[in-house]
């Protein structure tokens, strides 16, 4: 694939406009994700729920998260990476409640999905490392430009910082195809979670810091 033209910039997670842009990209990127298809089989209902979910999740991170965006020549957001720096997880209770309310709004029309989704979220929280890590909370690109170098560029600055600080990086993914992708950056699977019988698995992954040239 030809690498698209884009510029990297920090995102403002307190901006309504930028939150809407992030939610739009995330909705398109996760529309056919096996986990979200499992929670909501109807495409239109799933798209509505994804937009509500990701907007509320990112809005709750505005005081703590670091967001990076890739924009095309026309200014359109093509990709997003949102990290929680070391020491910022778990979120304060008020922000966790904000995220929980967003998830409730996204899944309120589907009680079983709400129960199953809550089990996944609890499993994610329980599996999260106790020590300080750089937590990759969201990495998405527009489907048309996936695997074109945008995801790599969005991660680069923080991966370099993590190496300099000698701090691990951590993420979760519910897509098996992503395991090989993240291994390219040094991540390895820590655990396969199955919070719901018959539901899709979810993997936790960890990247140990790489020593510099003089180490």
HELIX and SHEET records of a PDB file:
HELIX    1   1 UNK A   16  UNK A   30  1                                  15    
HELIX    2   2 UNK A   34  UNK A   39  1                                   6    
HELIX    3   3 UNK A   43  UNK A   59  1                                  17    
HELIX    4   4 UNK A   93  UNK A  107  1                                  15    
HELIX    5   5 UNK A  111  UNK A  127  1                                  17    
HELIX    6   6 UNK A  143  UNK A  145  5                                   3    
HELIX    7   7 UNK A  150  UNK A  165  1                                  16    
HELIX    8   8 UNK A  177  UNK A  183  1                                   7    
SHEET    1   A 7 UNK A   7  UNK A  11  0                                        
SHEET    2   A 7 UNK A  65  UNK A  71 -1                                        
SHEET    3   A 7 UNK A  77  UNK A  84 -1                                        
SHEET    4   A 7 UNK A 134  UNK A 141 -1                                        
SHEET    5   A 7 UNK A 169  UNK A 173  1                                        
SHEET    6   A 7 UNK A 202  UNK A 207 -1                                        
SHEET    7   A 7 UNK A 187  UNK A 193 -1                                        
END                                                                             
